[in-house]
């Protein structure tokens, strides 16, 4: 079925919207798709889908197999993705600091930002011995139960927070997930007071994540960085050390992003 889109936005071009929808559908598939399967998936006539695919193919956003006639994402998307990643100063600023943190702590280090009401993972560095963690570059997770998400939610006004909750609710991923507005508001107040957020088995049982904000030159928090690991390895004095080193790392990244809220210690 055709994916539902937000309403209330003016000046939408239907053909552009449909072309983007086809790209999203192809992105969800591991392999190629036939014209028939694509038509059935989006609920449009084959002639409509074929015309859109032909245009996307001509611009190399979609490839068509000469043998099977099936469709898949094209190389142009890969090229644009590489160009986009090179233009993100946050990745240049964060990667070396995250790499050092990962090596020193022996835990998974992650970088995320908010996108469309979810946490989008931009970078992840993990030691070889790490257990499976749901975050992967390009993946999305709910904000209310992730350390990175709580950091960014803590920057929102009461009205913005209410809008976030109204939009997607507060679904439970584990028995420890916060699922009420009152508890979330209390949690976010704690985040603002202590300067860091924690996911304590709220996405995956047995895993703990600590996250801190990254400030940019405008005084805004658009990114956050975190350290994740098994709860037994992230408690007591070691947790205190992780928080200190994570905050120092975030300060370094913030400074590289133009923030002068606090000068680096030398």
N, C-alpha and C positions, 0 to 999 in steps of 0.2 A: 504494500500500500504506500501511497505517497506520504512522505514525512511531513508532519504538520509544521507550519511556520508561524512565527509570531505575527500578530496583526497590528494594525495601527501605525505602520510605517508608510509614509507617502512615497510616491515616485518610484515604486518598484517596477522593474521591467520583467515581465513573466518569462521571456525566453532566457534571460540571464539567470533568473532564479532556478529555472528548470535545468539549465546546463550545470549549475553548481550542485543541484540535487543529484544529478547523474554521477558527478564526480564523487560525491559522498557515498553513494551506493556502491560504486566500484571500489572505493577505499575500504569498505567493510568486508570485501570478499578476498579470500586468500589467492584465488586464481582468476581465470577469465570468466566472462559472463556472455551468454548469447543475447541477441536482440530480443528474443521472446521472453527470456527470464527478466531482463531489464524492464521491458514493457509491463510485465506482470507485477514486478516489484513496485514500480512507481504509479501504476494504474493509468498510464497514458497510452494512446494508440501507437502501434508500431511505427507508423509513418512519422509521427511527431518525434519519437525517440530516435529514429534513424536519421532524421535531418539534423538533430542536435549533435548526435555522435559524429556525423560526417564533418561538421564544422569543427568540433573539438579535435577530431583526428587530423584535419588539415593544419591545425596549429600545434599539433604534437602534445596536446593535453590528454589524449586518448590514443592508444595503439590498437590496431585491428590485426589479428593473426591472418596471414595469407593462407594458412592451411585450414583453419577451422572457421574463420570469419568471426570469431569471438572477440570481445573487447576487454581491455584492461587499462589501468592508468598509464599515461605516457611519460616519457623521459623529461618533458618540459617541466613537469611538476617537481621532479627531483632537482632540476637546475635552479628553479625559483626558490625551492626550499634551502638550497645551499647559499644562494645569494642573501636570503632573508637571515639565515643564521649568522652570516658574516657581518650583517649590519647591526646585530644586537650587541651593543656595548656591554650589556650585563653579562653575557657569556664570556667575553674577553676578560672582564674584571673579576668574575667569580671563579672561573675554572681553576687557575693556579692556587687560589686560596682553598678551594674545596679539595683539591688534590692533596695539598699538605695536610688538611684536617683529616681526610680519610686515612692517610698513611699513619699519622700520629695516633689516632684514636682506634683504628682498626674497625670502624663502623661505617655504615652507608651514609653518605652525605648527599642531600638533594636540594635542588633549587626549583622554586615554583612561582607562578603568578596566577592571578584570577583571570579567567576567561569564560564569559557567558555563565556566570554563577557557579563555576567549578574551579578546582585547582588544576591547572595545567602544568605538568612537570616538564621543565626546560632542560634539566641536567641531572644526572645521577651517577655517582661514583661509588663503587662498592668493592670491598675486599673480597678475595676469592672464597673465603670461608663463610660468607654471609648466608643466612637462611633466605628463603624466598620472600620478597617484599613486593606488594602490589604495584608500587610506583615504577613506571618506566617512562623514558623520555617520550613525550607526546600523549601519554595517558592522562586521564582525568579522574579525579575522585571528589566526593562531596567535601565542602568546606567545613561544615560544622563538626566533623569528627576527625579532622586531620590537623596536625600541629601547624603546618603551613597555612591551612585555611583559617584557623582560629586567629593567627597573627593578622591576617588581612581583614577578617571580619571585625576584629577589635578596633580597626581604624574607621569603621563605618559609623554614621550617625544613627540614632534610634530609628528614624524613618527608613533609612537604607537597610538596616538590619531586618526590620519588619517586612519590607518588600522582598528581601531574600527568602525569608521564611515562608511568606505567602506563595512565592513562586514554586518552590519545590518541596516544601515541608522539611521535616527533620527525620528522615528514615533511619532506622537502626541497622547497622551492619554487624554489630555484636551486642551482647547484653550490656556492655559498658558504654555504648553510644548515648550521648545526650540527645533526648528526643522532645524536650519541652522548651518553650521560649524562656521561661523564668530561669531554668537551670543554665541555659546557654548565655543569657545576659549576665548571670553571676560569674560564669566561667570567663567571659570576655572582660569583665571588670578586673578579675584576677590577672588576666594576661596583661592588661594595661598597667596594672600596679607593679607587677614583678618584671615586666619587660621580656617575657618569653611565654610560649604556649607549649602545652604537652598533649599528645595523643597517647593515652595509657590503655592500649588494647582496644581502642574504639573502632578501628578499622580491621585489624587482624589480632586475634587473641594471642597474647604472649609477646607482642611487640610494643615497644615504647618509642615515641618520637618526640624530640624537643626541637622547637623552631623559634627563630628570632627574626625581627624585621630588618629589611635593607632600605635605607633612606637614600633618596636621590637629591640632586641639586636643587630641586624645587621644594624640598621639604616634605615630599610625599613618600608613601610606602606602597610600591607597586610589586615588590618582590619579597620573598622570604627564603631563608636557608635553614636546613634542618639536619639533624643527626638521628638516625634510627638504628635500633638494635633490639636484641632480646632483653626482656625486662630484667632477668637476673644479672645481666652485664651492665645495666644502666640504673644503678641505684647507689645510695649512700654517698661516700666521698667521690666515687668515680662519676656519678651523675653531676655533682657539683663542679668537678673538673670539666666535664663535657660542656656544661652550660657556660662556664667562663671562657673556654676556648672557642665555643660557637659564637658567643657575643663578640669576642675579639675579631674573629673571622668576618662577621657581619659588619663590624666597624671598618675593617680594611676595605671590604667591597663597597660599602657606602661611600667611603672617602674617594675611591676610584670612580664612583658614579657622580661625584661632584658635591656630595654632602659635606658640610663643615659644621655639623651639629656638635661634634667633639673631635678634637685633634687626636691623631694617633699618638700613642705612648711610644717613646723611644728609649 
